[in-house]
Amino acid sequence: MGECIVNGKARPLGSPVALLSLLSDLGLESRWALIELNGEPVDRASYDSTMIQDGDRLEIATPMAGG
């Protein structure tokens, strides 16, 4: 069993998983998420085909409401 790092926190990873599935597991709306995988931006069109593997580092930014 491996792990990936999401926004600086370790997350267990049983096997490679599609980025889109990981976003869903995290309760995040994929259309609003901006993502870097191992320091490189990920194109939104490839979220479903990008596989997250052991040792990968993700930075996920989502908009926040404010006022």
C-alpha positions in Angstrom: 0.0 0.0 0.0 1.3 3.4 -0.9 0.4 7.0 -0.4 0.2 10.3 -2.3 0.6 13.8 -0.8 -2.4 16.1 -1.2 -1.8 19.7 -0.2 1.0 18.6 2.0 -0.9 15.8 3.8 -0.3 12.1 3.2 -3.2 10.2 1.8 -3.3 6.3 1.6 -3.4 5.0 -1.9 -4.1 1.3 -2.4 -3.4 1.3 -6.1 -3.2 3.9 -8.9 -6.4 5.9 -9.1 -7.7 8.4 -11.7 -7.4 12.0 -10.6 -11.1 12.5 -11.3 -12.0 9.7 -8.8 -9.6 11.1 -6.2 -11.3 14.5 -6.5 -14.7 12.8 -6.0 -13.4 10.9 -3.0 -12.2 14.3 -1.5 -15.6 15.8 -2.1 -14.2 18.4 -4.6 -16.0 19.7 -7.7 -13.6 18.9 -10.6 -14.8 21.8 -12.8 -13.5 24.4 -10.2 -10.3 22.6 -9.1 -6.9 23.8 -10.3 -4.3 21.0 -9.9 -0.6 20.6 -10.0 0.8 17.0 -10.1 4.5 16.8 -9.1 4.9 20.5 -9.8 3.3 20.5 -13.2 -0.2 21.8 -14.0 -2.8 19.2 -15.1 -5.1 20.1 -17.9 -8.8 19.8 -16.9 -9.5 17.7 -20.0 -7.2 15.0 -18.7 -8.5 14.7 -15.1 -10.2 11.4 -16.0 -7.1 9.9 -17.7 -4.4 11.1 -15.3 -3.4 8.4 -12.9 -2.3 9.2 -9.4 0.4 6.7 -8.1 2.5 6.0 -5.0 4.7 9.0 -4.2 2.8 11.6 -6.3 2.4 15.1 -4.9 -0.7 17.0 -5.6 -1.6 20.6 -4.9 -5.3 21.3 -5.3 -6.7 24.8 -5.3 -10.4 25.6 -5.3 -12.2 28.9 -5.2 -13.5 30.1 -1.8 -16.5 32.3 -1.3 -15.8 35.5 0.6 -17.2 38.8 1.2 
